[in-house]
Amino acid sequence: MTKYIFVTGGVTSSLGKGIIAASLAKLLQARGYTATIQKFDPYINVDPGTLNPYEHGECYVTEDGAETDLDLGHYERFLNTYTSQANNVTTGRIYQYVINKEREGAYLGRTVQVIPHITDEIKRRMTLLGKDKKFNFVITELGGTVGDIESLPYIEAVRQLKWDLGEKNAIVVHLTLIPYLKAAKELKTKPTQHSVKMMSENGINPDILVCRTEEPLYKDLKRKIAQFCNVTEEAVIEAMDADSIYSVPLEMMREKLDVTCLQKLGMPLGNEPQLLRWKEFLNKLRYPKSKITVGLIGKYVELQDAYKSILEALIHSGAVNECKVEVRNIHSEYLTPQNVVEKLHNIDAILVAPGFGNRGIEGKIDAIRYAREQKIPFFGICLGMQMACVEFARNVLGHKDAHSTEMDSNTTNPVISMMEDQKKIVNMGGTMRLGAYDCELEAGSLSASAYGMTHISERHRHRFEFNNEYLEQFKEKGMLPIGKNLETGLVEIMEIKSHPFYVATQFHPEYKSTVENPHPLFVSFVKAAKEAQEAKKEAIIETEFEKMPK
């Protein structure tokens, strides 16, 4: 029978439930078990696809085209396995389903209530991934914090499921905070006690407590937490602040979180987790041999989570190249032709990030022009690719009013235009070109060399595309469509071969980068930045040498 592990949070938000869930799943996977993780979000939006990045951070896209919470990105990066539509459920989706059933008459005139109708639907979704026995463990992360009004139906559903499944088939891991008061110079357990008490009032006693802390939990403190929160001593897990999220699986292994879970669920321990590739990755991450600076040109740079997958992909590719990637966030809204040199002159590579809307667009175009003309390694993603085409059309082809119809519907040179199948769509949520699509690469191109193949599949999230009416003009002047979807003719990748590294993709390569399989385009991008930096240093040395008196 599939075993179920529920991860809840207390005291405060942003403690890292997703990282703890992913770390536990990684350890179970390393012991020879199969595991998947799902996220239940308490907000009423059907999915995060229509949420502003400032509200909710990045919207992650799965292989099957679901717009999901960014935690699913962590799940895939840790486990190196795909998630799907079933791995992210929101209150909005739950209520939408129940209301639709009520409208169809499925409840035979009965009054529809939170209990049992909403909680029954939550329970059905919680156990859906375990139905076909594909996974030994289904780990469910509950969004929000215990005590939130919107979380109550989920807590009740977990209470019922624990009773339905039995104590050996379902456990609750509660992530909480043990704050350190510097004035008193001591750790305080009272917030955790109150959080556990609140859960108990709702009928759930946590089986394991994972305690986030800035200072080590000494043995007597662990005993106190166990006694007052009604758990065993070995079930109090210390989760110290880590130097990287990728250190957490090893910290949880040291604290025997996986062992405690397996014992409570009556499962054999399996193989001792080795995590050799993981440790090798961490070693390269901690002890790089070089350092580069990448300028991230974006509209939402104030919030790091808005570009979470890109930042993680740069970490993965930096480790492969044994190089520390320092990301310098540059707000495109404040970039102008007058200050672009001042802002960008001392960086090694430029990445223009995805986004929507007109704000900050001209700044992105200025950054792309600088990267093209100064031969700085450039990587454009989605909107970054579209603006690269606009920049080239304006400054190389001579179409001064060239633009995307998303920004200027009246332009006489719409080098980027809305996809035909998008023009009649009214509803915004879940209606873009989403998920994985095939792409054929031109042999001998930089991208084909990076992938080591010519047939690839990548994930999309867009409504607008390159206007193929301008294709010949672009090719004639040296900006080449080296990647295409053969079925639709959609341009997927643009390259300038006369440039050291100029790659712009319509798809989102960052979604498929993982610790064990860093994305090849990011790996090549970082490598190109390293080589450009080394070439610059050599040029400076040569210049200084020539100045020396003979």
N, C-alpha and C positions, 0 to 999 in steps of 0.2 A: 504493500500500500504506500502511496506517496505520502511523505511527511510534510507538514506545514509549519513554517516558522514566521511569526509576525514580529515586525520591528516597529516599535512605537517610540515616541519622543516626549520628553517632559522638561519642565522648568523654562526652557526657551527654545526658539526655533534656531535653525542653522547650526545644529550641533554635529551634523554629518551622518544622519541616518542612512543616506544612500551609500556613503563610503563604507560604513560598517556592514550594511547588507551585502555590498559587492565583495568586501574582504572575506566575510563568512562564506559566501558562495564560492569564492576562489579557493579557500582552504578545503572545502568539501569536494570541489572539483579535483584538487590536487591529491586527495585521498582516494580517488577513483569513482566518486559518485557523480551523477548528473544533477545539475541544479539550474533553476531559472529564477529570475527576480521580477516582481511586478510592483508597480507604484500605484497607490490609490490616493488621488488628490481630492481634498474636500471642497474645492471651489466649484461654482455652478456653471462656469464656462464648460462647453462640451469638450474642448481640448484647448491647448495653449496657442493654437495657430493664429488666433486673432488678438492675442495679448501683446501689448507693447513690451519690448525687451526690458525696459526700465521696470516694468511691473513684475516680470516673471523670469527674466534672463532669457537664455537661448531657447528656441523651439527646436527640439531634436527630431529628426525624421528617420523612421525605420525603413528597412528594406522593402516592406510591403506598403509603404506610403502613408503611415500614420504620423500625424503631428503630435509629438509627445513631450513630456516633461524632460528637462535636461538630465535628470538622474539616470534615464535609460542609456544615455551616452556613457556614464560611468559603468553601468552594468556591462555594456558591450566591450568597453576598453579593458575591463578587468577580466572578464570571462572569455573574451575572444570568440563569442558566439552571438548570433543575431537575436534581437528581440522583435516583437511584432505588435500589431494593434491590440492584442489581448493583454499585453504587458503594462498598459497604462489605462487606468479607468478614473473618471472624474464623477463628482456628484451630479454634474450636468448630464452626463451620459446615462447615469443610473435613473435619474428622474425622467429624462426624455423617454427611455425605454418603457418605464412603468406607465407613464401618462399615455404613450401610444397604445399600449396594451389595453388601458382603460377605455380609450376612445374606440377601440375595436370591439369592445364588449367582452373581453377575455375574462373579466372578473365577475361576470354574471350578475351585475347590479350591486355587488357588495361595496361597502365603503372602503375606499383605498386609503391606507394609513402608512405611516413610517414603519410601524411594527404591525403586521409582519411583512408587508409588501416591499418596502424599500430595503429592509434588512435581508429579506429572502433573496432579492436580486443581487445585493452586495455579496452574500454568501455564495450564490451561484457563480458569480464572476471570480471570486477568490479561489474557488476550487476548479475552475474551468481548465487551467493549464495542467492540472493533475489527473484529469479524467482518462487520458489515453495511456497512462503509466509510462510516459516518455521520460519523466523526471523523477529521480528519487526524492528531491526536495524542491518545494516551491516556497520561496522566501517572499513575503509580502511586506513592503514598506508602506506604512500609513503616514500620509502627509500631515502637516500641522503638529500641534502640541496637545497632549492630553489636557482636557479642561476647556478646549475650544468648543463652542456650541456646535459648529459645523462638523466636528469630529465624532460627536456622540453616536450617530447611527453606525459608524464603522466600529467603534468600540463595542457596541451591543452585538453587532454581527460576529465579531471575534469571540465574544463571550459565548454566544450560541454555538459557534463552530467548535470551540474547544470542548464543549459538552457533547456535541454531535460526534466528533471524531475520537474523543477519548484522550487522556493525558499523555499517552505514549505516541500519539500521532500529531499533536499540535502543541507548540510552546510559544511563549511571548518573550522576546528580548526587548527590554526597555532601556533606551538610551537617555541618560540624564546628566546633570551637571553638578560637580562638586566644586563650588567656587572657592578661591583662595583669597582671604582678606589680608592684604598686606599690612594694614594697621595692627591687626591682631596676630599676624603671622601664623595663621592656622587655616586649615581646610574646614569648610562647613557642610554638614550633611543634611541640615534641616530642609533645604529646598527639595532634595531627593526624597526625603521622608514624606513631605507633603504631596509630591507628585505621585508616589506609590499609593499613598492614602486615597488620593483622588481616583486612581485607577480601581482600587479596591471598592470604593463606593459605587463604582459602575460594574462591579461583579468580576473583575479580572485581577488576579494576583500575578505579577511578573514572575517568570521562571528564572530569568537571568537579568542582571543589571550591568550595563556597560556604562562606566562612569567617566565622562570627559573631565579632565583636570589639567591644571598647569603644573602641579606638583605631584610627586609620587604618593600613592595611597599606602601608608604603612599598615602593618598587619592588624594592629588593634583597631584602626579606623575601618578596615574592611570587615572586621568582626562586628563592629558597631552597626555598620550599614546593613549587614546580613541580618542581625538580630532585630533591628527596628523595621526592616522592610520585608521580613519573613521569607528570606531566601537562604540557601546554603552558602557557606563561606566561599567555596570554589566558584559559585555563581556570581560573585562580585568581581567584575572585570575592569581592570585599570586601562583607560584609553588616554594616554598622555598626548599633548600636542606634538605632532610629528613634523619633520622637516619637509615631507612630501606626502601627498595622499597615497602614493605608491608604497610608502613605508608601512602603512596601516595593516595590510595582511600579515606581514612578519611580526608586527607588534601583537596582533590578535592571536597569532600562532604561539608566541611566547607566553601569552596569558591563558592559552588553552581554551579559547572561546569555542572552537570547533569540537574539541574533545568533550566539553561540558554539554554542548548541544546534542551530540551523538549519544552520550550517556543518558541524558534525560529522555531521549526519544527511543531508547532501547536498541540502538543501531551499533553494529561492530565498527571499530575505529578505522578499519581499512588500512591502506598504505600510509606510512609516515610521509607527510608532504615535504617534497624536496625544494620545489620552486627554484630550480637552478637558473633558468632563463630570466626569471623575475629578479633574482639576486644579481645576475650579471647586468641587467638593465639598470638597477639601482646603483651598482658600483660605477657604471659609466656616467650616470646622472650626477652622482656626488663628486666624482673626480674627473672633470673634463680636462682635456689637453689644450683647448682653445676657447675663445669666446667671440661671439658675433652679436651685433645689435640689429634687430629687425624693427623697422617702423611699421606699426599696425595702423593703417589709415581707416578710421571708422567713424560712425555717427553716435555710437553708444559707448564710447570708451570709458565713461565714468563708472560703468558697471561691468566688472570683469566677467561676470557670468553671461553677459550678452554674446561673448565670443568664446565660450568655454571650450568647445570642440577644437577651434583653431589653436587656442593656447596649448591645449593638451597635445595636439598633433605636432606642434613645434617642440614640445618637450620630448616626445617619442623620437622625432627625427634628429633632434640635437644629440640624444644619447647614442643613437646609431653612429653619428659622426664624431662621437666623443668631444662634443662641443656644447658649451653653455649658450643657450639662446636667450639673450636679454631682449625683452619686448618693450619697445618704447611706444606708448599709446599717443597717437596724434589725432586730435579731433579735426575732422575734415571741414567742419563748419568754419574753422578759424584759419584755414590755409588759403592763401591768396597768391597770385603771381609775384607780388612784391616780397612776400616772406618765405616762399617755398624753399629757396636756397638756404636761408638761415635755419629753417626747421629740419631740413633733410640732408644737409651736406655731410654730416658726420655719422651716417648710418650705413650699414653694409648691405641691406636689402629692404625692399618695400613690398608689403602685402596690403592690397586694397580689399577690405572686407565686404561681405554681403550687407544688404539692407533694403529698405523700401522708402519711397517718397523723395521729394525734391530737396529737402534740407541737406546741406553739406555736399551736394553733388559737384559743384564747381571746384571745390577743394580737392575732391577725389581726382577729378580730371587734371588739375594742376600737378598733383603728385605723380600721376601716371605719365604725364608729359616729361616731367623731370627724370623719372626712372628710364624712360625710353631714350631720351636725348643724351643722358649722362652715362648710359650703358650700365645702370645699376640693376642687379638681379631683381626681377619683378614677378609677382604672383598675384593674379586677380581672380577672385572667386565670385561667381554669380553676378551680382550688380557690379562687382569689380571688373568682370570680363566685359559686361555691357558698356561700362564707362570707358574701358580701354578702346573699344570699337568707336565710340563717340569721339574720343580724343584723336584717334588716328584719322577719322573722317574729317575732322576740323583742321588739323594741323599738317596732315600729309596729303590727303586727297583734295583739300581746299574747300570743303563744304562747311562754311563758317557757322551756319545755323544747324548743323547736324545735331541730332539729339535722340533720345528715346521718347516714344509717345506717352510713356508713363509720366514723364516730366513736362513735356511740351507737345500737346496733341495737335498743334498747328504747325509744327516744323515742316519745312519743305523737303527735308532730307532725313526721314525716319529710319536711320540705320538699325535701330532697335524698335520693334513693334510688337503689339500683342499677338500671342499665338491665336490662330484661327479658332481652335476649339474653346478658347477662353472668352471670346467676344460676346457670347450670349448668356454668360453666367451672371447671376444677380447676387446670390449668397456668397460671402467672402470666405467663410470657414470651410476648410477641407476641400477646396475646389481647385487649387493650383495643380500644376504638373508636379506630382509627388512620388517619391519612391525611386526604385532602381530601374534604369533603362540602359540598353546596350549602346555601345559606342565603338566604332571602327577607327583605328588610328592609322595614320600614314606611316608606312615603314621608313625607318631612318630618321624620323622626327625625334626631337628631344624627349617628348612624352613617351613615345614608343620605347625609346632606350631606357627610360626610367622604369616603366612597367615591365619591360622584358617580354612584351607581347603586343599584338596589334588589336586584339578583341578584348574589351573591358566592359564592366558594368558599374555604374555609379549612381548615387542618389541625387534627386533634384527637389527644388522647391522654388518655383518661379511661374510667372504668367507671361513674361515678355521674352522675346528671342531675337537673334540676329536676323535682319531682313536680307534674305538671299538675293534680292535684286541688286545688292551692292557687292556681291561676292567677287565678281571679276575685277572690279576696281581695286578691292583690297588685295587680291592675289597679285595683280599687276604691280602694285607698289610695295609688296613684300610682307604683308600681314596675311598669314596663311591659315586656312581652316583645316588643320591637320587631324581633327577628330570630328566625326559626324555620326548621327543616328541614321542608319541606312534606310529605315522604314519611313521616317518623316522628313529626312533631309535637314533636320535641325543641326546647326553648328554647335558642337560641344566644346571644342578646344581651339583657341587661336594662338599661333606662335609667330614670332619674328625671328627668322633664322640668322639674320645679321647681328643679332643681339646676343650677349653671353648667356642670358637666361631671361626669356620673356614668354611666360606661359599664362594664359587666361582661360579659365574653365567656366562653362555655364553651370555645371553640376557642383556639388559640395563634397570635395574629397575628404574634408576633415571628419565627416561622419563615420568614415570607415577606417580611421587610423586607430590602432590599438597598441598596447605595450608590446605584445609579441609579434605584431605585424604592422609596423609604422607605415604610413601611406607613402608609396614611392615618389609621388610628386613633391611632398613635403621634404622627404629625404634628399631629393635632388636639389630642391630650392636651398636648403641649408648648406649643402655641399658647395653649390655655386656661390653662395655668400661667403663661405670660408675661402674659396679660391680667389674671389674678387678682393677680399681683404688682404690676403697674402700677396697678390699681385700689386696692390696699392703700396704695401710696405716695401716691397722690392723696388718699386719705382722711386719711392722716397729715398731709399738707401743709395740707389744709383745716382740720383740727383745730387745728394749730399757728397757722394764720392767725387763727382765731376767738379764740384765747387772747391774741393780741396786743392791746395797749392801743389803743383807738380814739382 
